[in-house]
Amino acid sequence: MRFTCRLKRVVPALLAYLAVSSGVLYLFFWSELEEIRKGSRWLRSVSMKRRNADHRRIVFPEIPQALPPSDRRISSVSCSFSSRTCFVQNLYFFNGEFHAYVGEKAKVDEIRNFKAYTGIGFGTSFVEVKVVDSSKDVNIVNASGKSTGASSAGNLTAQVASASNSLPRHSGMTIPLYVHPKMPPEADQLPPDLGHHFEPVAFFSVLWKNLFRTIYAGIGSWLTMIEYKVFFPDHHRLTLIDKNPKPSDFVHTLEAVSPYPVRWLEDLSPGLYKAAVFGISRNVLVAELDLELKSEGRFEKRALAFRAFCDKLKNNLLQKKALKEYKSSQLPQAGRSQRSSTRPRVTLVLRTGKTRRVLNEKDIIAALKTLPIDLAVHQFDGLALEEQLAIIDETDVLVSMHGAALTHLLFLRPETYLVELFPYAFRKIIYQNLAKIMKVKYACWQNTKEIDTVFNWASVEANRYTDVSKGFITRQFIDWRNMDSKNYWRNQDTYVDSTEFGHVISSVLADMKGPAHNKFLIYQPWEQFNNQVLGLKSACATAKILNRTLVLPRVGYRYEVLDDIEEYPVAGYMWKPFERYFDLASALRYPCSTITFDNFLSLRAGRSIGTLRYHHLGNQTSQKQFIAYYKQEVRIPFDTVVWDKVYYQLSKRDILRVHGGDSSEVLALGTMFWYHDFGMKQTYPLDHFYNFMKDPIYRGITAALDVHQRYIRMADYLMETRIRNGTHRFVASIHWRRGDYFQKCEGVKRDWEQKLGREVQWTDREVQRCWQNPSTIINALNKLVPNVKKRDVIFVATNSNSWQDWNELVKLATRAGWKTVVSQQQLVPWSGGNKNVSTLEIMLDEKRRARKVVPKEWRIGLDEVQSQMDPIDLLILDQQLCMKADIFVGNLYSSASRRIIEGRILAGKSWNVF
């Protein structure tokens, strides 16, 4: 009973106490709570306006717990090493200096000398934490408010004003944040004009005078405040830390989304700032060179900041434009105007500067006019930003050259399209990644021909960043760490191939129609280059039979040899775009319709390709290898894997039987090496050459499969200046397959022994057609060229690394009257200094020295004279040279020889096999 009575007395008292306490707390945080409510309502309204966007509710984090009233002036400093930013509660700013008083018990060693990155990109400034030694610390100000000289860095206002003179041209400032491990000064020790600022403030840098960098920095400031849980859309301030001259051209875009005017650091008034963030979170950074495929937690917050910032900016500016039109007695444009046409609106934005121009604008405009679209062509210079956004809001497909003009993709409606144009040998992925963030679909076109490029060294010289020589920069591929190199390569003027460009736009228009109108075939490339080419031919024929669009595969070569793996290792290959080696414009002549791999991948926007269909091809393929290609290299999502009970050399009827009823959007297959028989089934071991050029589909694909122009021009140059050299005759070329081919030829030997029922020797003709010794080669040439002349040349295309074989071949050739043997091997001449032997590497060196005296039509691009030529480059060049000789002898079993023979058939030249 006593306990019950006491409880009856205590409970009401406790409830009364809690009610009073909660009331006090509510009154104190009333304004903050109201801002949270406003922020949540605003963000929900913005989210609802995004058409086809996610409608997940986003709730702003709660405000951090405030300090008790008695200690509210004590500072707290927390810095993030992952985001490279700092958050300061109760930041003091007076006499142009930042101070934080954290108390004697605060742990400051972890943040000592920490640097917060205030900007994004080259030349950013830093805010550096300077912990003031308590034994040396003195009162910062006296009663008059003047500094007593405790800090040595000097007044920030003076530092910023003199930064353009005191710092290197492209470097940033270092701004100190003094952290004092003691209690704050008493009120009479602070400046009398010290104001109290309750709204969160972000200190950051814009750095660059362009629209994209300004918006990028603004989004970064929002994300930083979100991460520290102090962001309120209608209750925050932005303060810029930039040296003179200030990047003020587009600061009005920040003011369009900020509830208060944007301030510069030197204009900052003295005060106590309750919540301040320094720097731009590194989590806002969008990858510039690599495609972002992984889904990370930080990406969600970043996407929130991007979409919220850009939506508010777009809506505010469009409302401003509508108000202007209303006041001028025009109809207000509250949203997208109602177009009478239902055709897609394609907006082409042309550059007006002196660099990165499209030199044949009329050609691409004419190409666009042939398509079923409504075309709008604009130059945005001179247009107010709200006018530009009104145009973008009407756009279904935005097309522009790589550059700041693509900033407008941030204001495209979700599920619209961006088509980015790239100059030669320069490509950044940042806008593709941004398109993914903004739920915009993406495609691109890139100039792959140096002959269609006009370089602009003057633009580099006018704005030099380094002392690297012009000769070095122009001879090397782009160095992403060198600003001069980047500017040289990205500031080219370009002739856009209107045929290729039109094909990209057509792919985008087809994607607009939806999955029901688009059927694709994608497959796994297999083994070495020429086997990949044969797979491409079967894939194109299969796509034509099934009325599907072929996804042009990546092309790969081995850069890592794993001896303990029989099947070819997917991870041991270097994969490059199809257009790196082949002329993309010629793909329009293929019997099947095509799309580039990158455009297929980007237009799918992460959607699954469904079921993978695997078929086994001998002991050198496996389901594990098949899955590894799609998961590790292609990195495209799929659902399941099924086995097709087929082998290879399928007829047209077989293909229709197996895949004709497949209505899936994407037919994802394994290797296509000889998947289709082209009306002619080969039987092994081979006893003759199967000429598939008799099949019209096969011949059509082969005729259209043009290699990149660089190889043709290089082969022409080498043949005229190094092989013929005015007086020599390029009589014979041979393909001598060695190295890893020995294992294949061992299998051929076993097959012949089984077929003939007797032992077969390596010197027998059946095996020599696969694995030739030097005497077999010379004997074959002597039959084809019975009267060898002094200046006749043999070109040997080989992968042999045997000194003994090579020396024997040269010795036998010399005895037979051949005075000059040429090889492309990346080694010193193997003949021990024999002047009759040359190498392609030496040719390239001599070609570099003679570049200024060769005819212009024989001059070759940078990637054609550099040592970075990869194995496929050298192989294609081998094949091009073999196609030019009067006589060619190849390997019956080699797909590399087959490619040479088929090229000679198209050119009407003779051919032979051993």
Secondary structure, 3 states (H helix, E strand, C coil): CHHHHHHHHHHHHHHHHHHHHHHHHHHHCHHHHHHHHHHHHHHHHHHHHCCCCCCCCCCCCCCCCCCCHHHCCCCEEEEECCCCEEEEEEEEEECCEEEEECCCCCCCHHHCCCEEECCCCCCCCEEEEEECCCCCCCCCECCCCCECCCCCCCCHHHHHHCHHHHCCCCCCCEEEEEEECCCCCCHHHCCCCCEEECCCEEEECCCCCCHHHHHHHHHHHHHHHHHCCCCCCCCCEEEECCCCCCCCCCHHHHHCCCCCCCEEHHHCCCEEEEEEEECCCHHHCCCCCCCCCCCCHHHHHHHHHHHHHHHHHHHHHHHHHHHHHHHCCCCCCCCCCCCCCCCCEEEEECCCCCCCCECCHHHHHHHHHCCCCEEEEECCCCCCHHHHHHHHHCCCEEEEECCHHHHHHHHCCCCCEEEEEECCCCCCCHHHHHHHHCCCEEEEEECCCHHHEECCHHHHHCCCCCCCCHHHHHHCCCCCCCHHHHHHHHCCEECCCHHHHHHHHHHHHHHHCCHHHCCEEECCCCCCHHHHHHHHHHHHHHHHHHCCEEEECCEEEECCCCCCCCCCCHHHEEEECHHHCECCHHHHHCCCCEEEHHHHHHHHCCCCCCEEEECCCHHHCCHHHHHHHHHHHHCCCCCEEEECCCCCCECHHHHHHHHCCCCCCEEEECCCCCCECCCCCCCCCCCCCCCHHHCHHHHHHHHHCCECHHHHHHHHHHHHHHHHCCCCEEEEEEEECCCCHHHHHHHHHHHHHHHHCCCCCCCCHHHHCCCCCHHHHHHHHHHHCCCCCCCEEEEEEECCCCHHHHHHHHHHHHHCCCCEEEECCCCCCCCCCCCCEEEHHHHHHHHHHCHHHCCHHHCCCHHHCCCCCCHHHHHHHHHHHHHHCCEEEECCCCHHHHHHHHHHHHHCCCCEEC
